[in-house]
């Protein structure tokens, strides 16, 4: 697939919020679950040291990243408290054991009440950080969705079975229901419908690196 023409994505304006600084949703001997504020990077960027990793390590020096959430997305992010726990949790992500749930406010409403998107994704290199659907060279990506409320904008529960960059944002835009407020994949009325991306990681479940028991944490709301 030929990359799309250069679209000049909006320049990164990084003004990480300081209130809240970094809410802790759950902690035990093996993991920490933080509630990432929107606008905060998960890991350091070039010349941008302020991030979830740095803030968490100021509280828990041993904290290690196991996955990432887009800067524009808020919600639950799972961290490890040791190299061993990080290795185990990373393996659970690879094997799709870990379950993640997001809530998204999207433009309009899908015709069905639930469905699945299996469009492969890859980077849109001339327009990074944009991602794109590419059937020739994209990596497999799967998102399950359920409509919770219908209207001019609709509330959807999203379950990503894979963890591609911007997966939920690209998938919803690809089926004609971009997440409102998305500065990259929404335009016109859909982009103007909210001041920021309306996507939140609201639930995460994993097997404890210590005893293997199932653990889950849910976020109370945006």
C-alpha positions, 0 to 999 in steps of 0.5 A: 500500500502506498503511504498517504500524502504528507498530512502535516499532523499537528505538532506535539504540544506537551503540557503534562497536567500536574493535577492530578499528578499520578493517582494510584489505583492499586498496589501490591507486592508485585504490581502498581496500577496508575490512573494515567492523566490525559496529556501525560506520556507513558515513557520519556520522549525526546527531550520530554522526561516527564512521564508516567514512568518518571512520576511512578519511580518518584514514589516507587523507585522499583516501578517498571513499565509493562505497556503504554497508553497513548498520551491523549488517552487517560486511564489504567496502566499496569506497572511491575515492581520487579524485573521478574514481575515485568517479565511475567506480565510482558509474557501475559501481554504477548499471550493475550492473557491480560484483559483491557477495557476502554470506554470511548465516545464516538461520532454517530452510532454503529448500526449493530449493537456489537461487532469486531474489527480486524483491520491490520495496522502499520505506521503511516511513515510520512505522517508519524505518529499517525497509524494506518490500515494496511492489508499488505504490510500491516500487523494483525489488530483486533478490536471488539466493541459493544454499544452502551448508549446511542445518540449524536455521539455514542458510548462504546465499550472497547476490548482490544485483543492486540495492542497496536499503536493507536489501534482503537483510534484508527479502528473506530475511524476506519469504520466511520465512527471516530472517537470524538475530540481526536486531534489526529483521526477525527475531523469536522464536527467529530473533532469539535464535539469534545475538547480532548480525546474521549477515550479512557482505559477503564478496566484491566485484569491480569494474573498475579506474578506471585501466586497466579491468581486473577486480579482486576481493577476498574476505574470509577469514571473519566 
